[in-house]
Amino acid sequence: MELKDNQAALILEVGEDGGVSVNVASGNENGAASAICEAIAVKLMQDEKFQAEIMDMIEMDEAE
């Protein structure tokens, strides 16, 4: 997938051990979309409350 200059994407990888890695792909590393994705990636990796909220959402989706 080729990204335009005003686009960025989070790439999540789940390892066999359940660990998650987060990468950012961007059409323009200095653009606003890239900065937003990077901020989300940092929050995802460092904010335990945010991680718990996401896991709760996943568990709710799986229960339905």
C-alpha positions, -999 to 999 in steps of 0.1 A, spaced: 0 0 0 14 33 -10 5 63 13 -1 98 1 18 127 18 -13 134 40 -17 98 51 -2 77 78 -10 43 93 -3 23 124 10 -12 118 3 -36 147 20 -69 149 11 -96 175 38 -121 182 33 -158 191 39 -148 227 11 -123 226 34 -93 226 24 -63 205 47 -41 185 36 -9 169 51 8 138 41 39 119 41 41 81 38 75 65 38 93 32 55 123 48 73 117 81 70 154 90 33 157 83 4 160 107 -9 125 100 24 110 109 26 130 141 -8 118 151 0 82 144 33 85 164 14 100 194 -11 71 193 17 46 190 35 60 221 2 61 241 -6 25 231 28 13 242 33 34 274 -2 40 288 -13 10 309 -48 24 314 -52 30 276 -40 -6 270 -66 -20 295 -94 0 279 -85 -15 245 -83 -50 259 -117 -45 275 -131 -34 241 -116 -65 224 -131 -88 251 -165 -71 247 -164 -77 209 -154 -113 213 -183 -119 237 -209 -107 212 
